[in-house]
Every structure is written in structure tokens, then in C-alpha cells.
């Protein structure tokens, strides 16, 4: 099964080897027919601590690294 890749912005880099990435998705509401924005935060593995708050990054699914980390940072978006 292919791994999902998402694009988002780093919202926090306070933890060691971890960044919090906010991913926004847009979709049309089925009844109201208006565009809705929803965002979700993902904890991603960043082993070299290279990414800082505000950076645009791409994250990919991976095997669990810790209790909350199931994603890894691939590259700049």
C-alpha cells in the first residue's frame, strides 16, 4: 500500500527531533455547497532538527516512531 504524503506548515519545533505540522484541507460541503477549510495537526519525525516554525514541509506516513509520531518529514514543500 502506498504511503500518504501531505503538505503543511510547521507550527512548533519545541521538541527534540519532532515538529508539529498543520495540514489544511479544503472541500465542498455536501448540503451547503460552500468551500470549507479544516486543519489537523500531525507530529512528524525530524531527526536533524532542520525545520523551524513557519517552514512549508511535506510529510510521509511511516512506522510508529513513538507514541504520537506516525509521520516523517520528507522535504521542503
N, C-alpha and C positions, 0 to 999 in steps of 0.2 A: 504494500500500500504506500503511495507517495506521501511524503511529509508535507504538511501545510506550511506555507510561507506567508507571513503577514508583514505589513509596513506600518510603522508608527513612530512616535516621538518619545524620547527618553524623558520621563518626568522626575526620576530620582536616581542618584548614583551613590547614595549614602552608605550602602552595604558593600562589603568586600566581595569582589568577583560577581556582583549581581547588579543589574539595572532593572528599573521598573519602566515598562514601555506601555504607553497608552495607545490603543488601536481604535480608530474610529471607523464605523461602517455606516453607510447610507442606504436606505431602502425606501420603497414606496409603501405607505400604509395601505392595507388591503381594502379598507372601507372608505377612509377619508381621502385617499389618492394624493396625499401630500408627502413630500420627502421628509423623512425623519432621520436624525443623526443620533446614533448610540455609540458610546465608547466603553471599552473594557480594558482593564489593566492586566498586564502579564508580567511575571517575574522571569527574567531571562539571564542565562549564564554568560558572563563576560570575564573570561579568565585573566586577561591582562589589564583590566580596568581602563580600557582605552576610550570608552564612550562617556560623555559628560551630559549633564542636563541640557535639554533643548536640541540634541542631535537627532536627526532623522535616521532611523535604522530599519533593517529587515531582520525578522526573527523566524526561526525554523523549529518545528517540533523535534524533540529528541527524547531519549530515555530519561527517566527521572534522575535529576542531579541531587536534589534534596527534597524536603517535604513539600515545598511550594514551587520549585523550579522544574518545569517540563519543556522549556524553550531555551534556545541558544541564539546568540546574536550572530548573524551571518556577515553582513557588511553594512556600509552606509547605504541609505536608500537613495 
